[in-house]
Amino acid sequence: MNFTDKLNQAIAINHSLLVVGLDPNPEMMSSEYLHENCDLLESIETWLLWVIKSTCDRVCAYKPTLGFYQALGIPGLQLLERILMAIPQSIPVILDAKHSDLNTSTVFAKAVFEQWQVDAITLTPYAGQDHAAPFLVYSDKAVFILAHTSNPKAEILQRYPNLEQPFYLQVVKEAQSWATPQQLYLEVGTTNIEVLGKIRAIAPERTILLRSLWGKKNNLESLINVGLNSTGEGLLIPLPQDLLSVSNLATEVANLNQKLNIYREAKSNQGASCELWIPDVCLLTQHPYQDLILELFDIGCLLFGEYVQASGATFSYYIDLRKIISNPHLFNQVLDAYSNIVKTLEFDRIAGIPYGALPTATGLALNLQRPMIFPRKEVKAHGTRRLIEGNFNPGETVVVIDDILISGKSAIEGADKLKSAGLKIKDIVVFIDHEGGVKDRLADNGYCAHSVLSISEITDTLYESGRINQEQYNSFKENH
């Protein structure tokens, strides 16, 4: 399970956006753990283990700060290893390292991700993408780029050269091209609503880890409202450090979660309506799905830059179709586009490939009034342990629905699972084809692939309509 899936699972199960710092700092300890005759390191460990036990079902992540452990020397690093082992496997760990040394990034990435088995790490941005690359090689891990700090003395750097085009926004823009939203997150320390709003405006697809927001409690709701995306997500919130010293920590965390979830629900309700999107270009010769392509680009589903894929390959673009389901008007257009292909095929049932294509397959099944099934991504170790969910009869023909064809691996694996249950698979329908001979590869495996759009069609349309510039267009052509 990669970091993003692990984080989202913890958020969903614990109904929490809270991140807890696990720092061996005596100043934050409860007085009941400080005893004159006890070893300080033992007292700190006992206290940290208590914090974990009190919060593990109420938070979405833990964040130990490496510097505190390093300050204690070898015993401190040994303590860190024990604390990491004590954290439940279901809760992701973000190592707050603020690592900044390019020369040691490769060996450090190996240590934290392979030896310590943490899930994510914080980095400073000033050495550029070369610094982040050794960490991004681990496709199931993530990095948090420090985009803004609340330190007053940093303002002279962060706001350079002016308030309209401050350096911290340039950091955000640059970091967005380093990796996908599933691998690269932002860390933002601020109590300034305007600063957070500017960052959210240019990085709507990124999850933000907030810092230093508890200094001005009167604008807490406003900060969270600005930082959350339209679905009440995309924001991680640190637990106030002063709570770590209270004896009723579990209760206090539960109360804070309840308060924050009220803010989340209010934000979700604000975004529940579907905004009207209107095309702003008119081409003499236009693609039949021109408006759909432009809207996908405008809401951040189509990104252009240098993006490292899960396979380790670097593309000059990135496609994130998860946002579609949060926009009913756009989702309906996508379903119509799929339907134009699917309704021409002969089949008995529709099958969606987990997890990206399940909403689409469900929508198609409802619109076309055809029964749906799906192959499980992993077989449960309990219950019925079924490989295929839903009712079906061996010998029936199934049309497979997937979202994107890159290598064809997920589509072939899903289709093969269905075939193993006695079902017949002829057609696989996807929304976007990355090309590169993938359809031929599926044909070699006995499947006929259909796509609503190809990446070349998308790029040509975006270039002709002025959405991407000459450099971005040339980069795509050179690498595709």
SVG drawing of the C-alpha trace seen along z (x, -y; Angstrom):
<svg xmlns="http://www.w3.org/2000/svg" viewBox="-32 -44 60 65">
<polyline fill="none" stroke="black" stroke-width="0.4" points="0.0,0.0 1.5,-3.4 1.6,-6.4 -1.5,-8.1 -3.7,-5.0 -2.5,-4.4 -3.1,-8.0 -6.6,-8.1 -7.5,-4.9 -6.4,-6.2 -8.4,-9.5 -11.5,-7.5 -11.3,-4.9 -10.4,-7.4 -12.4,-10.3 -9.5,-12.5 -7.1,-15.0 -4.9,-15.3 -1.1,-14.6 0.6,-14.0 4.2,-15.0 6.2,-12.4 9.2,-14.4 11.4,-13.5 11.1,-17.0 10.8,-17.1 9.2,-20.5 6.1,-18.9 5.9,-16.0 3.2,-15.6 4.6,-16.2 3.5,-12.8 6.2,-11.3 9.0,-13.4 10.6,-11.8 13.8,-12.8 15.0,-9.3 14.1,-8.0 16.2,-8.0 15.1,-10.8 15.2,-8.8 13.1,-6.0 10.6,-8.6 10.4,-10.1 9.9,-6.7 7.1,-5.8 5.4,-9.1 5.7,-8.7 4.3,-5.2 1.4,-6.5 0.8,-9.3 0.6,-6.6 -1.7,-4.4 -4.0,-7.4 -4.3,-8.6 -3.8,-5.7 -7.5,-5.5 -8.0,-9.2 -5.3,-10.5 -4.3,-10.0 -0.5,-10.2 2.4,-10.5 5.3,-12.9 8.5,-12.4 11.1,-15.2 14.5,-13.7 16.4,-16.6 15.1,-15.9 16.3,-12.3 19.7,-13.3 20.2,-15.7 20.2,-12.7 23.0,-11.0 23.0,-7.2 20.5,-6.5 18.2,-9.0 18.3,-7.2 17.8,-3.9 14.8,-5.4 13.5,-6.6 13.7,-3.0 11.7,-1.7 9.1,-4.4 8.7,-3.7 8.1,0.0 5.5,-0.9 3.3,-2.9 0.5,-0.7 1.2,0.4 -2.2,-1.2 -1.0,-4.7 1.5,-6.4 4.7,-8.0 6.0,-11.3 9.6,-11.8 10.1,-15.5 13.7,-15.8 13.7,-19.0 16.6,-17.3 18.5,-19.7 21.8,-18.1 22.0,-16.9 25.1,-14.9 23.5,-12.6 20.0,-12.4 20.4,-9.0 21.9,-7.2 19.5,-9.0 16.5,-8.0 17.6,-4.4 18.0,-4.6 14.6,-6.2 12.5,-4.3 14.2,-0.9 15.8,-0.6 13.3,-2.7 10.3,-2.0 8.8,-5.4 6.2,-6.4 7.1,-10.0 9.7,-12.6 9.9,-16.4 12.5,-18.2 13.6,-21.7 13.3,-22.8 16.4,-24.9 18.5,-22.1 15.8,-21.6 14.3,-18.5 17.7,-16.7 17.5,-16.7 14.0,-15.2 14.6,-12.6 16.3,-9.9 13.3,-10.0 10.8,-10.0 12.3,-6.8 10.4,-5.0 7.0,-5.1 5.1,-3.9 6.6,-6.7 6.0,-10.5 7.8,-13.7 6.6,-16.9 8.2,-20.0 8.5,-23.0 6.8,-25.7 6.4,-28.4 7.4,-28.9 5.8,-31.0 9.2,-32.3 9.0,-36.1 12.6,-36.5 12.0,-34.3 9.5,-36.8 12.2,-38.9 13.1,-35.7 9.7,-34.3 8.1,-37.5 11.0,-38.4 10.8,-40.1 7.3,-41.4 3.9,-40.4 2.4,-39.8 5.0,-37.2 6.5,-36.0 9.3,-33.4 7.2,-30.9 4.7,-30.6 7.5,-30.0 8.6,-27.1 5.1,-25.7 4.9,-26.0 8.3,-24.4 7.6,-21.5 4.4,-20.6 6.3,-19.5 8.6,-17.2 6.1,-14.4 2.4,-13.5 0.0,-14.6 0.2,-11.0 3.9,-11.4 4.5,-15.1 2.8,-17.0 3.3,-20.6 4.2,-21.7 3.0,-25.2 3.6,-27.0 1.3,-30.1 -1.5,-31.8 -2.0,-34.1 -5.2,-33.2 -4.0,-35.1 -0.8,-33.1 -2.6,-29.8 -5.3,-30.9 -2.6,-31.8 -1.0,-28.4 -4.3,-26.6 -5.2,-28.5 -2.2,-27.5 -2.0,-23.9 -5.6,-22.8 -4.6,-19.2 -2.0,-19.0 -2.5,-17.9 -1.1,-20.5 0.4,-19.8 -0.3,-22.9 2.1,-24.1 2.0,-26.8 -1.8,-27.4 -2.6,-27.3 -1.0,-30.7 -4.1,-32.6 -7.1,-30.5 -9.6,-33.1 -8.9,-32.5 -8.6,-28.7 -11.9,-28.0 -11.0,-30.4 -7.6,-28.8 -9.1,-25.4 -11.9,-26.5 -9.3,-28.0 -7.0,-25.0 -9.5,-22.3 -10.5,-21.5 -14.1,-21.5 -14.7,-18.0 -13.4,-18.8 -10.1,-17.1 -6.5,-18.0 -5.4,-19.2 -3.5,-17.7 -3.6,-19.4 -1.1,-19.2 -2.3,-18.4 -1.5,-21.3 1.6,-20.5 0.1,-21.7 -2.4,-18.8 0.4,-16.2 0.8,-17.1 -2.8,-16.7 -3.8,-13.5 -7.1,-13.1 -5.3,-13.2 -7.6,-10.8 -10.7,-12.8 -9.2,-16.1 -8.2,-14.6 -11.7,-13.2 -13.2,-16.7 -10.8,-18.4 -11.7,-15.9 -15.4,-16.6 -14.7,-20.3 -12.6,-19.9 -15.1,-17.5 -17.8,-20.2 -15.6,-22.5 -15.0,-19.7 -18.7,-19.1 -19.4,-22.8 -16.8,-23.0 -18.1,-19.9 -21.6,-21.4 -20.2,-24.6 -18.8,-22.5 -21.8,-20.2 -23.3,-22.2 -21.8,-21.9 -20.2,-25.0 -21.0,-26.0 -18.0,-25.7 -18.1,-27.6 -15.6,-27.1 -13.6,-30.3 -12.3,-29.3 -13.8,-28.7 -11.7,-26.8 -12.7,-26.4 -12.0,-22.7 -12.5,-21.3 -12.3,-17.9 -15.7,-16.4 -14.7,-16.3 -13.0,-19.7 -15.0,-21.2 -14.5,-18.0 -10.7,-18.2 -10.6,-21.9 -12.6,-21.4 -10.5,-18.5 -7.5,-20.7 -9.0,-23.7 -9.9,-21.7 -6.5,-20.2 -7.1,-16.7 -4.5,-17.2 -1.1,-18.6 2.0,-19.3 5.6,-19.3 8.0,-16.6 6.2,-13.9 7.6,-10.6 5.1,-7.8 4.6,-4.8 6.7,-2.8 9.6,-5.1 9.4,-6.5 9.2,-10.3 6.4,-11.8 6.0,-15.4 2.4,-15.2 0.3,-13.7 -3.3,-12.6 -5.4,-12.6 -9.0,-11.6 -10.1,-11.2 -11.5,-14.8 -14.1,-14.0 -16.4,-12.2 -16.6,-15.4 -18.1,-17.4 -21.5,-15.8 -21.8,-17.8 -18.3,-16.8 -18.8,-13.2 -21.9,-12.9 -20.1,-14.1 -17.4,-11.4 -20.1,-8.8 -21.8,-9.9 -18.4,-9.6 -17.9,-6.1 -21.5,-5.2 -21.0,-6.2 -18.5,-3.3 -20.0,-0.8 -23.5,-0.8 -22.1,0.3 -20.6,3.5 -22.2,6.9 -22.0,7.9 -24.0,9.3 -22.3,7.5 -20.1,4.5 -16.9,5.0 -15.0,2.1 -11.2,2.4 -10.5,1.3 -10.1,-1.3 -10.1,-4.1 -12.7,-2.8 -15.3,-1.6 -17.2,-4.9 -17.3,-5.0 -18.5,-1.4 -21.2,-2.0 -22.4,-5.1 -22.5,-3.2 -24.3,-0.2 -27.0,-2.6 -27.3,-4.7 -27.3,-1.6 -29.3,0.5 -26.8,3.4 -25.6,5.5 -22.2,4.8 -19.5,6.9 -15.8,6.3 -12.7,8.3 -11.1,7.7 -7.7,6.1 -6.8,8.3 -8.7,11.3 -10.1,10.9 -8.7,13.3 -12.2,13.4 -15.8,13.8 -16.5,15.4 -13.0,14.7 -14.4,14.1 -12.2,13.1 -15.2,11.6 -17.8,9.5 -21.4,9.5 -23.6,12.1 -22.7,13.7 -22.9,16.9 -20.0,18.6 -20.0,18.2 -21.4,14.7 -19.6,11.9 -18.3,9.0 -17.1,5.6 -14.2,4.3 -14.1,0.6 -10.8,-1.0 -9.7,-4.6 -6.2,-5.0 -4.1,-2.7 -0.4,-3.2 1.1,0.3 -2.2,2.2 -1.1,4.2 -4.1,3.5 -6.6,4.1 -5.0,7.4 -4.8,8.5 -8.5,7.6 -9.6,9.3 -7.6,12.4 -9.3,12.7 -12.7,12.5 -11.7,15.1 -10.5,17.4 -14.1,17.4 -15.4,18.7 -16.4,15.3 -15.7,14.2 -13.8,10.9 -13.6,9.4 -13.6,5.6 -11.8,3.2 -13.0,-0.4 -10.8,-3.2 -11.1,-7.0 -7.5,-7.9 -5.0,-5.9 -1.4,-6.8 -0.6,-5.2 2.9,-3.7 1.5,-0.5 -0.6,0.5 -3.7,1.4 -1.5,3.7 -0.3,5.3 -3.8,5.9 -4.7,7.3 -1.8,9.8 -3.5,11.0 -6.8,11.4 -8.5,8.2 -9.9,5.3 -9.2,2.0 -11.3,-1.1 -10.6,-4.6 -12.6,-7.9 -9.4,-10.0 -5.7,-9.6 -3.0,-11.6 -2.1,-13.0 -5.6,-14.2 -5.7,-15.9 -2.3,-17.6 -3.1,-18.9 -6.4,-20.3 -4.8,-22.0 -2.1,-23.5 -4.5,-24.7 -6.7,-26.4 -3.8,-28.1 -4.0,-26.1 -0.4,-24.8 2.5,-26.7 5.0,-25.9 7.6,-24.5 5.1,-22.2 3.8,-21.0 7.3,-20.4 8.4,-18.5 5.4,-16.2 6.2,-15.6 9.9,-14.9 9.2,-12.4 6.1,-10.7"/>
</svg>
